[in-house]
Amino acid sequence: MTEWNTDFIDRLAHDLRGPLSPLQTAAYLLKRSDMDPARQRELVDIVDRQSARLSTMVGEVGDWIRAQQGRLVTHREVTPLDMLLELATGPLGAQVQAAWAPELADAGIDGDPQRLVQMFATLGAFALARNPGAPLRIHVSTGDAGDVLVTFDAPGEDLPPAMVDELFVTQQPAPFDDGLGLRLVIARGIAQAHGGDLQALAPSVGGMRLIARLPLAPV
């Protein structure tokens, strides 16, 4: 086992203990027969919340392993790009400001809709986490190779260039959510499985831009 894998597993074990500790405490306290009903409801809420968090973490590990093995995409169909973005950004609960190149109004992507929605949702969630309460700004344009570029503006604190370069490559030491810091790495795996890629740029105006490049489905 390589040193990198050892460090990763050590970090994984540490992070998974996060939701386990309150789960074990709540389970122990719920065994008491003299539990106040209000306190009991609080403990049940803790069990629900931490169980959901643990389930998300386990799913994240599973997706990361599938990405390493090239098994993320198992189904393909042509899906309108606007539908994919709507499904991805709708649950985020933010105002979406999207600018589309006219020639891409009816663009479609040949791929796994569920995974593509997952990828776009991850990019949107990261952008919103950097600037809570702000609208989510998306630009859809044509790339130099005739593919499509979907750009998410992610304003906020500037990151060192090295961190920007590694955003989609390594596990985040401080995840933007309650997960394991692998969501952006998995998102890149999804893009690459569709013949595309993800890139992070730090524009001169500050902040960050996340760019998804994907091949268009044949018309």
Order of alpha helices (4+ residues) and beta strands (2+ residues): alpha-alpha-beta-alpha-beta-beta-alpha-beta-beta-alpha-alpha-beta-beta
